[in-house]
Amino acid sequence: MAILKEKLADITSTESVIAEDCVFTGNISTKGSLRVDGVVDGNIAEAKDVFVSKTGKVNGDISCQNCVVYGNVRGNIVSKEKVEIMSSASVEGDVTPSKILIEEGAIFNGNITMKKGV
């Protein structure tokens, strides 16, 4: 079972949502959580939790506390705590977490550098 699946209810009631029919171009900086159901062409910085749904796509780097990817990320992920790459996900980029989970079936092309409290 995924580390953050039990937090999914919290993530879905998050402060910021990029809806499925939305394309956001530019960088996002938020101290809260972000759910991406659409497309973000740019970097996501300083977020608490980032959730990329099956329909979500991020073309840029992600810097956050926790990250759960069901969709597509083309960029590096730096997480202070956990990164979860689920079976439906595709991640192309380097990942720097304290803890990581990659489900069977996920596509991951990059390097993993694990650090305590990045």
PEPE-V190185 format. One record per run of one state. SS is the DSSP state (~ for helix, > for strand, _ for the rest). FROM is the first residue (numbers start at 0). LEN is the number of residues. If there is no record, write none. Layout:
# PEPE-V190185
SS | FROM | LEN
SS | FROM | LEN
This chain:
# PEPE-V190185
_ | 0 | 4
~ | 4 | 8
_ | 12 | 3
> | 15 | 3
_ | 18 | 4
> | 22 | 3
_ | 25 | 2
> | 27 | 2
_ | 29 | 4
> | 33 | 3
_ | 36 | 2
> | 38 | 3
_ | 41 | 2
> | 43 | 9
_ | 52 | 4
> | 56 | 2
_ | 58 | 3
> | 61 | 8
_ | 69 | 2
> | 71 | 3
_ | 74 | 2
> | 76 | 9
_ | 85 | 4
> | 89 | 3
_ | 92 | 2
> | 94 | 2
_ | 96 | 2
> | 98 | 4
_ | 102 | 4
> | 106 | 3
_ | 109 | 2
> | 111 | 1
_ | 112 | 6
